[in-house]
Amino acid sequence: MPGYLRSPAERRQPIRAKFCHAGAKRASLRETRQGRRESYIKMFKLIHQDKNSKARLGKLVTAHGEIETPAFMTVGTHATVKGLMLKDVAEAGAQVVLANAYHVFLRPGIEVIKKAGGMHKFMGWDKAILTDSGGYQVFSLALFRQMHDRGVEFQSHIDGLKHFLTPEDVIQIQKDLGSDIIMPLDECVHYPCARDQAKIAMERTISWAKRSLAVHEKGRQSLFGIIQGATYDDLREDCAKRMVDMDFEGYSIGGVSVGESSNLIYNIIELVAGIIPENKARYAMGIGYPFDIVEAVDRGVDMFDCVIPTRYGRNGTAFTSSGKIIIRNSPYAEDFRPLDEKCSCYVCKNFSRAYLRHLFNAKEMLGLVLLSLHNVYFFLDLMRGIRQAIKEDRFSQFKQMFLSGYNNQICA
């Protein structure tokens, strides 16, 4: 029986470790890891570095296709992109979707997905899938949580049942899901956070990363290391260097966008991205506002994800090249222009602001579907524009033009 299927009471009983720390065992582990490295085809390829910035063009190779970077990953938390059919997401240009191991572990359960043949078959998506470990969701959603060096105990926000997961369990769960890119269990802290608390969480994240790497079977799945350290530069630098020494297939910058200012986020990203080797993918977890994405790309980040496109779409806010608009507002009652005259998505080609406003005010579900689809396309199109600009060594001009024309406030 997989460890994560045992009850919390059983999990708390003393058990023999699956690996020991004897010298011979450590040597064997090192040899195994080295063998995996030598036999592994490089997952990330750096294609081009912009001549006037740190922005970079790259390619991620997965078992379910290649991902051109910089890339925005559409979020499908519960094995679905809320409100949208995956064929429409694919037609909008999505190369990869993100699902969350925490949520699908709780519902419908890993055994159901295994019986379906894995996450790809279960959700009907034949392109790449990245799964998050659920560390952030335990931090933000669980009714009760208690961190131990062995793992995390938490109470489900769905039914109140208690669970205990170790780092090894989280890797096994994602192996059972069959996702292409996986994340180890990590500990995320609140902002602001005292330095001693941030250091404890960072050390635990590093310990869990080592244990995750020890049981990870490199091949069809790529495991990223997650760099923590809150807003403390020395902790971030220490964590990044130690993660790099472990030689993960890519690196995630975790614990950002949890309440800190944009300048703090940019400082963290720039510091950490400068430590991650250039031949490894760099992923800023949870970064999703257009201006933040552009700033992070300028600092050398390759991957992004956020629920913003569909969450805002469901609530009546559209992203456009000039900023956000709230479609319910009265100025759009007789506005027969498309949401964004520069956009070529299905929604902008076929419907007016007035019609979309009518759908929302009439509480028709088509309204939230169309706005979500437009937003997803907008974000994916932004990434297409970024990649083209990097290819032509004009990202700095692209950034200046985009930020000068994009109003971060709500447009009238």
JOGI-V657147 format. One record per run of one state. SS is the DSSP state (hx for helix, st for strand, lp for the rest). FROM is the first residue (numbers start at 1). LEN is the number of residues. Records with the same first field share a line. If there is no record, write none. Layout:
SS = FROM-LEN  FROM-LEN
This chain:
lp = 1-2  6-2  13-10  40-4  50-6  63-2  70-1  76-10  92-4  107-3  117-2  124-4  133-2  141-3  148-3  156-6  178-3  184-11  216-6  228-5  247-3  254-8  274-7  285-5  299-4  307-1  315-2  321-2  327-3  333-13  351-2  362-3  392-3  406-1  412-1
hx = 3-3  8-5  23-17  86-6  101-6  110-7  119-5  135-6  167-11  195-21  233-14  262-12  290-9  308-7  330-3  346-5  353-9  365-27  395-11
st = 44-6  56-7  65-5  71-5  96-5  128-5  144-4  151-5  162-5  181-3  222-6  250-4  281-4  303-4  317-4  323-4  407-5
